[in-house]
Amino acid sequence: MKRVAYVLGLPVVLFAAWYLLSAGSESFYAPPLSKILESFGKTWTLDRLTADVVPSLLRLGAGYLLAAVIGVALGITIGLNRWVRATLEPVLEFFRAVPPPVLVPVIMLFAGIGDGMKVIVIVFGCVWPVLLNTVEGVRAVDSVQIDTARAYGISGPARIGRVILPAASPQIAAGLRQALSIAIILMVISEMFAASNGLGFTIVQFQRSFAIPEMWSGIILLGLLGFGLSLLFRLAEGRALRWYHGLRAAQRRS
């Protein structure tokens, strides 16, 4: 119960402050929170959620999972081979420095304006934190573990699956956590370009038609989705890395 209070305490306080401070607002662009919440229930019906939010989540999931697979696979390959790392590092640093939104028009030229373009934008932005954290995690694996696995005849895919991946998993999880927030941002940005549905598209349409309370309700919904996805990731991470968190807790007690 105390943990739930810690997680929800600050958001509840901020919403309460927003509600009270905006109660007397007469600004067209900053309406009272009460008016925004009223429009929230009217705007985000089951039909609109199905038409706009579900496609956004599907694009987000596809791009995020592809980035995770590509980032971990390349990260292991680069982290295990110093020659590959030395060869690819300048190229990787160059592409990592390019902001993904800048490439949206270029990606549109090759991938069109459909869902494929949006997924590619998410993949391009999310793959870097996963890749770089995986490389660092693989490089940090204790050499004694690798030598012990070699002595017991564990090699190839078995060594990667039983020794390297478990040892590097905390660092990989850190990259996946960073990639999730980037994926949400790029999901919205990609839907602002030549889209016909999606949460980002709908928010922009509300803004262009001066439906300001509805626009704010979409922003709140986006924040709630991000918050919910973050909680789900933390639950999955806690279950997958239970051994790691238990080890750290034991080290702190000793």
KEKE-3310 file (N, C-alpha, C; in steps of 0.2 Angstrom, whole numbers, plus 5000, padded with zeros to 4 digits):
npx = (5004:5010:5019:5011:5006:5017:5020:5008:5006:5012:5007:4993:4993:4998:4988:4977:4981:4982:4968:4962:4969:4966:4953:4945:4948:4947:4953:4954:4963:4968:4959:4948:4952:4942:4933:4940:4941:4928:4926:4934:4928:4917:4924:4934:4928:4923:4923:4931:4943:4946:4947:4958:4967:4971:4977:4988:4995:4998:5007:5017:5020:5025:5036:5044:5047:5054:5065:5070:5074:5083:5092:5097:5103:5112:5120:5125:5133:5142:5148:5155:5165:5179:5185:5175:5168:5177:5177:5163:5160:5162:5152:5140:5140:5138:5125:5117:5118:5109:5094:5079:5066:5070:5072:5060:5054:5062:5062:5048:5049:5054:5047:5034:5018:5012:5008:5020:5030:5029:5032:5045:5051:5050:5058:5070:5073:5073:5082:5095:5098:5095:5105:5117:5118:5117:5129:5138:5134:5138:5152:5155:5154:5160:5176:5180:5168:5166:5178:5176:5164:5170:5179:5170:5166:5155:5150:5148:5131:5125:5133:5131:5117:5117:5126:5131:5120:5112:5121:5122:5110:5104:5109:5104:5091:5090:5093:5081:5071:5074:5072:5058:5052:5056:5050:5037:5036:5041:5031:5020:5025:5027:5014:5010:5013:5006:4995:4981:4974:4976:4984:4992:4989:4975:4976:4982:4973:4962:4968:4970:4957:4953:4948:4950:4948:4946:4959:4967:4963:4967:4981:4982:4977:4987:4998:4993:4994:5007:5012:5005:5011:5024:5023:5019:5031:5040:5035:5037:5051:5055:5051:5058:5071:5072:5082:5093:5089:5087:5100:5107:5100:5104:5118:5118:5113:5123)
npy = (4994:5006:5007:5009:5022:5030:5029:5035:5046:5059:5062:5063:5074:5084:5084:5088:5101:5107:5107:5115:5127:5131:5132:5145:5149:5158:5157:5154:5145:5138:5130:5127:5113:5105:5106:5100:5087:5084:5084:5074:5061:5062:5062:5051:5038:5021:5018:5028:5025:5012:5015:5025:5024:5010:5007:5015:5009:4997:5000:5005:4994:4985:4992:4994:4981:4976:4984:4980:4967:4968:4977:4970:4958:4964:4971:4960:4954:4964:4967:4956:4955:4963:4968:4970:4979:4990:4993:4996:5006:5021:5023:5019:5029:5040:5038:5037:5050:5057:5064:5055:5061:5070:5062:5057:5063:5058:5044:5042:5044:5032:5022:5025:5031:5024:5012:5006:5015:5022:5013:5010:5022:5022:5011:5015:5026:5019:5009:5012:5015:5002:4995:5001:4999:4986:4982:4987:4980:4967:4968:4970:4958:4947:4940:4929:4921:4918:4911:4900:4895:4891:4881:4871:4867:4874:4883:4894:4897:4892:4897:4910:4911:4906:4912:4925:4933:4932:4938:4951:4956:4966:4978:4978:4978:4991:4999:4995:5001:5015:5015:5013:5025:5033:5027:5030:5044:5045:5038:5046:5057:5052:5049:5062:5065:5064:5055:5045:5041:5037:5042:5053:5059:5062:5071:5082:5085:5090:5101:5109:5111:5119:5113:5114:5109:5096:5093:5094:5084:5073:5074:5071:5058:5052:5054:5046:5033:5032:5032:5020:5010:5011:5007:4993:4989:4990:4980:4969:4969:4968:4955:4948:4951:4947:4940:4948:4960:4954:4950:4963:4968:4960:4963:4976:4974:4967)
npz = (5000:5004:4994:4983:4986:4986:4972:4966:4973:4970:4956:4959:4968:4959:4949:4957:4961:4948:4945:4955:4953:4940:4940:4939:4927:4911:4899:4882:4877:4888:4896:4911:4921:4925:4914:4904:4908:4908:4894:4891:4894:4885:4873:4872:4868:4867:4853:4847:4854:4849:4836:4835:4847:4848:4835:4837:4848:4843:4832:4841:4848:4839:4833:4844:4849:4838:4838:4850:4847:4837:4842:4853:4847:4838:4848:4856:4846:4842:4855:4858:4849:4847:4835:4826:4834:4834:4820:4817:4826:4823:4813:4819:4830:4822:4816:4827:4832:4824:4824:4825:4821:4811:4800:4796:4784:4774:4776:4773:4759:4755:4762:4760:4766:4775:4789:4789:4788:4800:4809:4806:4809:4823:4826:4822:4831:4844:4844:4847:4861:4866:4859:4862:4876:4877:4871:4881:4892:4888:4887:4900:4906:4918:4916:4922:4923:4909:4906:4915:4909:4897:4901:4905:4893:4888:4874:4860:4855:4867:4877:4875:4879:4892:4900:4895:4891:4903:4912:4907:4907:4916:4912:4898:4901:4906:4894:4887:4895:4893:4879:4878:4883:4872:4862:4863:4862:4848:4842:4843:4836:4823:4819:4816:4803:4788:4791:4795:4806:4823:4839:4840:4827:4830:4840:4834:4825:4833:4838:4826:4823:4833:4844:4859:4873:4870:4864:4874:4882:4875:4876:4890:4890:4883:4892:4902:4896:4894:4907:4912:4903:4907:4921:4918:4912:4922:4931:4924:4922:4935:4938:4929:4932:4945:4953:4952:4958:4971:4974:4974:4985:4995:4996:5000:5013:5019)
capx = (5000:5014:5022:5006:5005:5023:5019:5002:5005:5014:5002:4987:4994:4998:4981:4973:4984:4979:4961:4961:4972:4963:4945:4942:4952:4943:4957:4952:4968:4970:4952:4948:4953:4935:4930:4944:4939:4921:4926:4938:4923:4913:4928:4937:4923:4925:4924:4937:4949:4947:4949:4964:4972:4973:4982:4994:4998:5000:5013:5022:5023:5029:5042:5048:5049:5059:5071:5073:5077:5089:5097:5101:5107:5118:5124:5129:5138:5148:5151:5159:5170:5182:5186:5168:5166:5181:5175:5156:5158:5161:5146:5135:5139:5135:5118:5114:5117:5104:5087:5074:5061:5072:5072:5053:5052:5067:5059:5042:5051:5056:5043:5027:5015:5007:5011:5027:5035:5029:5036:5053:5054:5050:5063:5077:5075:5073:5087:5101:5099:5096:5111:5123:5118:5119:5136:5142:5133:5142:5159:5156:5153:5166:5180:5180:5162:5167:5183:5173:5160:5174:5182:5165:5164:5149:5152:5143:5124:5124:5137:5127:5111:5117:5131:5132:5114:5110:5125:5121:5102:5102:5111:5100:5084:5091:5092:5074:5068:5075:5069:5051:5050:5058:5045:5030:5037:5041:5024:5016:5028:5026:5007:5008:5015:5002:4992:4973:4972:4982:4983:4996:4985:4969:4978:4984:4966:4959:4972:4969:4950:4952:4944:4955:4947:4948:4966:4970:4961:4971:4987:4981:4977:4994:5002:4991:4996:5014:5012:5003:5016:5030:5022:5020:5038:5043:5033:5040:5058:5055:5050:5063:5077:5071:5088:5098:5087:5089:5107:5109:5098:5109:5124:5117:5112:5130)
capy = (5000:5012:5008:5013:5029:5033:5030:5039:5052:5066:5064:5065:5081:5089:5085:5092:5108:5109:5107:5121:5134:5132:5133:5151:5151:5160:5157:5149:5140:5135:5129:5123:5105:5102:5106:5095:5080:5083:5082:5067:5056:5062:5061:5045:5033:5015:5018:5032:5021:5007:5018:5029:5022:5004:5007:5018:5004:4991:5003:5006:4988:4982:4996:4993:4974:4975:4988:4976:4961:4971:4980:4965:4954:4967:4972:4955:4953:4969:4967:4950:4955:4970:4971:4972:4985:4996:4995:4999:5012:5027:5023:5019:5035:5045:5037:5038:5057:5060:5064:5052:5065:5073:5057:5055:5064:5053:5037:5042:5043:5025:5017:5027:5035:5019:5010:5004:5021:5024:5008:5011:5028:5020:5007:5019:5029:5015:5004:5014:5014:4995:4992:5003:4996:4978:4982:4989:4975:4961:4970:4970:4952:4945:4936:4922:4917:4916:4906:4894:4891:4888:4875:4866:4865:4878:4887:4896:4899:4890:4902:4917:4910:4904:4916:4932:4936:4933:4943:4958:4958:4972:4983:4977:4981:4999:5001:4994:5006:5021:5015:5014:5032:5036:5024:5034:5050:5044:5035:5052:5062:5049:5050:5069:5066:5060:5049:5046:5039:5037:5047:5059:5062:5065:5077:5088:5087:5094:5108:5113:5113:5123:5109:5114:5104:5089:5092:5093:5077:5068:5074:5068:5051:5050:5054:5040:5028:5032:5030:5013:5006:5011:5002:4987:4987:4989:4974:4964:4969:4966:4948:4945:4952:4946:4937:4953:4964:4951:4950:4969:4969:4956:4966:4982:4972:4965)
capz = (5000:5004:4988:4978:4988:4983:4964:4964:4977:4966:4951:4962:4970:4953:4946:4962:4960:4942:4946:4959:4950:4933:4941:4937:4920:4906:4893:4877:4876:4894:4900:4917:4921:4925:4907:4900:4911:4905:4887:4891:4894:4879:4867:4871:4868:4864:4846:4846:4857:4844:4829:4836:4852:4847:4830:4840:4852:4838:4829:4846:4850:4833:4833:4851:4849:4832:4840:4855:4844:4833:4847:4857:4843:4836:4853:4857:4841:4843:4862:4859:4845:4847:4829:4824:4837:4831:4813:4817:4831:4820:4809:4824:4833:4817:4815:4834:4833:4820:4827:4821:4818:4805:4795:4794:4777:4770:4777:4769:4752:4753:4765:4760:4772:4779:4795:4789:4789:4807:4813:4805:4813:4830:4827:4821:4837:4850:4843:4849:4868:4867:4856:4866:4883:4877:4870:4887:4896:4886:4888:4907:4909:4921:4912:4926:4921:4903:4907:4918:4904:4892:4904:4906:4887:4886:4869:4855:4857:4874:4881:4875:4882:4899:4903:4893:4892:4910:4916:4904:4907:4920:4907:4893:4904:4906:4888:4885:4898:4889:4873:4879:4883:4866:4857:4864:4858:4841:4840:4842:4830:4816:4817:4814:4796:4783:4795:4795:4812:4828:4844:4837:4822:4833:4844:4830:4822:4838:4838:4820:4823:4839:4849:4864:4878:4867:4863:4881:4884:4871:4879:4896:4888:4881:4898:4906:4892:4895:4914:4912:4900:4912:4926:4916:4911:4929:4934:4920:4924:4942:4938:4925:4936:4953:4955:4952:4963:4977:4975:4977:4992:5000:4996:5004:5020:5021)
cpx = (5004:5018:5018:5005:5011:5022:5014:5002:5006:5009:4996:4988:4994:4992:4977:4975:4981:4972:4959:4963:4969:4955:4942:4945:4946:4947:4954:4957:4970:4963:4953:4949:4946:4932:4934:4942:4932:4921:4930:4933:4919:4918:4931:4932:4926:4927:4930:4943:4951:4950:4956:4969:4975:4978:4989:4998:5001:5007:5019:5025:5027:5036:5047:5051:5055:5065:5074:5077:5084:5094:5101:5105:5113:5123:5128:5135:5144:5151:5156:5165:5173:5184:5180:5166:5170:5179:5168:5155:5157:5154:5140:5134:5136:5127:5114:5113:5112:5097:5082:5069:5063:5072:5065:5052:5056:5064:5052:5043:5052:5050:5035:5025:5011:5010:5018:5032:5035:5033:5043:5055:5055:5057:5070:5078:5076:5079:5093:5102:5099:5102:5117:5123:5119:5126:5140:5140:5137:5149:5160:5155:5160:5169:5180:5174:5163:5172:5180:5168:5164:5177:5177:5163:5157:5152:5146:5136:5123:5127:5133:5121:5111:5122:5131:5126:5111:5114:5124:5114:5101:5104:5106:5093:5084:5090:5085:5070:5068:5071:5061:5048:5051:5052:5039:5031:5037:5034:5020:5018:5026:5019:5005:5010:5010:4999:4984:4970:4978:4981:4986:4992:4979:4971:4979:4977:4962:4962:4970:4961:4948:4947:4949:4954:4949:4955:4969:4969:4965:4978:4987:4981:4984:4998:5000:4993:5004:5016:5010:5008:5023:5029:5022:5027:5042:5041:5036:5048:5059:5055:5056:5070:5077:5078:5093:5096:5088:5096:5110:5106:5102:5115:5123:5116:5119:5135)
cpy = (5006:5013:5011:5020:5033:5034:5035:5046:5059:5067:5066:5073:5086:5090:5089:5100:5111:5111:5114:5127:5136:5133:5139:5153:5152:5160:5152:5143:5136:5134:5126:5116:5102:5101:5101:5088:5079:5081:5076:5061:5056:5061:5054:5039:5026:5015:5022:5028:5016:5010:5022:5026:5015:5003:5010:5013:4999:4994:5003:4999:4984:4986:4994:4986:4973:4978:4984:4970:4963:4973:4975:4960:4958:4969:4966:4953:4958:4969:4961:4950:4962:4973:4973:4979:4991:4998:4999:5005:5019:5028:5023:5026:5041:5044:5039:5046:5060:5059:5060:5056:5068:5068:5055:5057:5059:5046:5037:5041:5035:5020:5019:5031:5030:5017:5008:5009:5023:5019:5009:5017:5026:5016:5010:5023:5025:5010:5006:5013:5006:4992:4994:5000:4989:4978:4982:4983:4968:4962:4969:4963:4949:4939:4929:4918:4914:4910:4900:4891:4888:4881:4870:4864:4869:4883:4889:4899:4898:4895:4908:4916:4909:4908:4923:4935:4937:4939:4950:4960:4964:4978:4984:4980:4989:5002:5001:4999:5013:5021:5015:5021:5035:5033:5028:5040:5050:5041:5042:5057:5059:5049:5057:5070:5061:5054:5050:5043:5039:5043:5053:5063:5066:5071:5083:5090:5091:5101:5112:5115:5117:5120:5109:5109:5097:5088:5091:5086:5072:5068:5071:5060:5048:5049:5047:5033:5027:5029:5022:5008:5006:5007:4995:4984:4986:4982:4968:4963:4966:4958:4945:4945:4951:4944:4943:4958:4961:4951:4957:4971:4966:4960:4972:4980:4970:4970)
cpz = (5000:4998:4982:4980:4985:4975:4962:4968:4973:4961:4954:4964:4965:4950:4951:4961:4954:4942:4949:4956:4944:4934:4938:4930:4915:4899:4889:4876:4882:4898:4906:4916:4921:4918:4903:4902:4908:4898:4886:4890:4887:4872:4866:4873:4866:4857:4844:4848:4852:4838:4830:4841:4850:4841:4833:4844:4848:4835:4835:4848:4845:4833:4838:4851:4844:4835:4846:4852:4841:4837:4851:4853:4840:4842:4856:4852:4842:4850:4862:4854:4844:4840:4825:4827:4835:4824:4813:4821:4828:4817:4814:4828:4828:4817:4822:4835:4829:4823:4823:4818:4811:4799:4793:4787:4772:4770:4773:4761:4750:4756:4764:4766:4776:4786:4795:4791:4797:4811:4812:4809:4821:4831:4827:4828:4843:4849:4847:4857:4870:4865:4860:4873:4883:4876:4877:4892:4895:4888:4895:4910:4912:4917:4915:4924:4914:4902:4910:4913:4899:4895:4905:4899:4884:4881:4865:4858:4865:4879:4881:4879:4890:4903:4902:4894:4899:4914:4913:4904:4911:4915:4901:4895:4904:4900:4885:4889:4895:4883:4873:4879:4876:4861:4857:4861:4851:4838:4838:4836:4823:4814:4815:4807:4792:4786:4794:4801:4817:4833:4843:4832:4825:4837:4840:4826:4827:4838:4832:4820:4829:4844:4855:4870:4876:4866:4869:4884:4881:4874:4886:4895:4886:4887:4902:4902:4894:4902:4915:4909:4904:4918:4924:4915:4917:4932:4930:4921:4931:4942:4935:4929:4943:4956:4956:4958:4970:4979:4977:4984:4997:5001:5000:5011:5023:5023)
residu = (MET:LYS:ARG:VAL:ALA:TYR:VAL:LEU:GLY:LEU:PRO:VAL:VAL:LEU:PHE:ALA:ALA:TRP:TYR:LEU:LEU:SER:ALA:GLY:SER:GLU:SER:PHE:TYR:ALA:PRO:PRO:LEU:SER:LYS:ILE:LEU:GLU:SER:PHE:GLY:LYS:THR:TRP:THR:LEU:ASP:ARG:LEU:THR:ALA:ASP:VAL:VAL:PRO:SER:LEU:LEU:ARG:LEU:GLY:ALA:GLY:TYR:LEU:LEU:ALA:ALA:VAL:ILE:GLY:VAL:ALA:LEU:GLY:ILE:THR:ILE:GLY:LEU:ASN:ARG:TRP:VAL:ARG:ALA:THR:LEU:GLU:PRO:VAL:LEU:GLU:PHE:PHE:ARG:ALA:VAL:PRO:PRO:PRO:VAL:LEU:VAL:PRO:VAL:ILE:MET:LEU:PHE:ALA:GLY:ILE:GLY:ASP:GLY:MET:LYS:VAL:ILE:VAL:ILE:VAL:PHE:GLY:CYS:VAL:TRP:PRO:VAL:LEU:LEU:ASN:THR:VAL:GLU:GLY:VAL:ARG:ALA:VAL:ASP:SER:VAL:GLN:ILE:ASP:THR:ALA:ARG:ALA:TYR:GLY:ILE:SER:GLY:PRO:ALA:ARG:ILE:GLY:ARG:VAL:ILE:LEU:PRO:ALA:ALA:SER:PRO:GLN:ILE:ALA:ALA:GLY:LEU:ARG:GLN:ALA:LEU:SER:ILE:ALA:ILE:ILE:LEU:MET:VAL:ILE:SER:GLU:MET:PHE:ALA:ALA:SER:ASN:GLY:LEU:GLY:PHE:THR:ILE:VAL:GLN:PHE:GLN:ARG:SER:PHE:ALA:ILE:PRO:GLU:MET:TRP:SER:GLY:ILE:ILE:LEU:LEU:GLY:LEU:LEU:GLY:PHE:GLY:LEU:SER:LEU:LEU:PHE:ARG:LEU:ALA:GLU:GLY:ARG:ALA:LEU:ARG:TRP:TYR:HIS:GLY:LEU:ARG:ALA:ALA:GLN:ARG:ARG:SER)
# end
